[in-house]
Amino acid sequence: INPTPAAPSVEVTQPTCTVATGCINIISPTDPAIVYNTSGCGLLPGTYPIHYTDLNGCQSADTNVTINPQPTVPPRPIITGPSNICAFIGTATPVCYTITNYDANNLYTIIVPSGVSVISGPDANGVFCLSFQNATIPFANSRIRAFATNICGNSPIGGKLVIATRPGTPGVITASGVVDCN
């Protein structure tokens, strides 16, 4: 009885931003008489158990190889959080927002209006906090914007409209002329 041949040694080329498939190249053993079950390029994402049949007709142990999905440009960030920031202008109170489709594999750039500063984040949950301490009223309607970057490029810019409106002056209250004290 022949022993089970050793698992093959392979080299994997993953999909790129411009090529949707991967490659599995055999490193060893490389005897031309050995037949492999899978190798080459044009392989779709998935897991491939790579093995060969040696000259004695024995099948080797598997080397499991994963071809990853093709990387893509990140999606437009979706920002949620407070819209009316009037109560926070000129204060040290942080105002936090969330990128709801945050992916830790991307790098995020937060763009804020004049007088606003980023004080933290985004954290592992996509939360980032801003300070409106140096902003002033009237605060022109503006957007908090963000974009994501990875090896494939920049996402479209996502935004959240922020406004600073104070309550209006109440109108004149007039009595109807009837007084009811009951």
N, C-alpha and C positions, 0 to 999 in steps of 0.2 A: 504494500500500500504506500502510495506516494503522499508526502505531507502536502497540506494545503499551501499553495504558493502565497507569498506575501502580497499584501494589498499594493496596488500601483501607486507611484508617486506622480502627482499631476501639477500642472500650473494652470491657474484660472485667470481669464481676462473677463472682467465684468463689463456690462453695457455702459455706454457713456451717454452724454447729453445728445449726441448725434447718431449713435448706433444702438439700436434697440435689443440686440442679441449679444450673447457672450460666447467665449471659446473655452474649451478644455483641451489642453495639450499634454500629452504623455511625456513624462520625464524619464521614468524607468519602470519596469524593464522595457527595452526598446528593440528587442530581437524582431526582425521583420516577419518571422514565422508566427509570432504571437498575435492572436486576434482579440481586439478590445470590443466591448459592447457599445461604447459611446466615446467619441472624441471628435475634435474639429470645432468649427465655428458655425455661427448661425443658430445657436441654441437659445431657445426661449427661456424666460425666467422659470425657475423651478429647482428641484433637488434631483440630482442624478447619481445613482449608485454606479461607480465605475469599477469594472473588473475585467479580467482577461482569462483566456483559456491557454494554459501553457502547452509545451510540446508533448506532454504526457496525457493531455486531455483533461487535466485538472483545472477547476475554476478557482481563481484567487479570491481572497477576502475582498470585500468592497471598500472603496474609498468614496465616501459620500461628499459630493460637491454641490454647492448651491450657487446658482446663477441668480443674482439679484434683479429686481425690476429696474427698468431704465430710469435714471434720475431725470427730473424735469425742473423747469423754472418754478419757484414757489408760487402759490396762489396769492392773490391780493389779500393783505391782512384785513380782518374784520375787527373793528375796535368798538367796544361797548363801555359805557360808563356815563357819568353825569353830563348833561348837555348845558344846563344853566349853571354857570360857575360864579355868579354874582357874589354869593356869600363868601367865596374864597379869595376874591381879589384883595390884595394888600394884607393877607394873613399868611401865617406860616403853616397852616393846615394843609397836609398833603391831600391831593385828590388822585384817586387811583382808577385806572382804566385796564381793560383786559383785551388782549388779542385772542379772540375766541378760537381761531384756527392756528394757534401757535404750534410750531414744530421746532424742538430744541436742536435739530440738525441744521437750522438756518440761522443766519446772523440778521438781527433786526436793527433798523435805523429808525429812530423816532424823531420827527420834525415838529417843532412847536412854534406857536406864534411869538412875536416879540414880547418880552417881559415875562415869559413863561420858561421854566427850566425843568429838565428831567432830573428827579432826585433819586430814582431807583428803577431798576429793571430794564427790560422785562425779565422776570424770574422764571423758574421752571414751569410755571402755570400760565405764562404769558402776561402776568400782571406787571404794570409799570406805574409809577406815581410821579405826579407833577406838582410843582409849586407855582402858584399864581401871585406870590408875594410881591413881585416887582411889576405886575400888570396893573394897568389903570383903567378907570371908567372915564370916558366911554371906551369900552373894549369892543372893537369892531368884530362883527361876526367872523369867526375864523375857524380853521380846522386844525385838529391834531392829526398828523399824518404819519404813516409808517410804511416801510417797504422791507421785504425780506430778500436776502441774498444767499445763494449757494453756488456750487461749482458750475451750475448751468446759467447763472445770471441773476438779474434782479426781477422781483415780482412787480406787477402794477402797483401803484401807490393806493393805499386804502386810507380812508379818513373818517373823522368823527367831527361833526359840526358842534362848536361850543359857542355859547352866547352869554352875555352878561346883561340881563334885563332886571331893572328894579321894578317893584310894583308901581303901577300908575297912581296918580293922585286921585283919591276918591272924589266922586261927584258930590254936588250939593244935596243934602238931605232936606226934604221939605215935608212938613206935616200936612195931613189931609184936612185939618180943621176939626176933626172929631177926636175927642179925648176920651179914652175908655180906661178907667182906673180899676176896673174889676178884674 
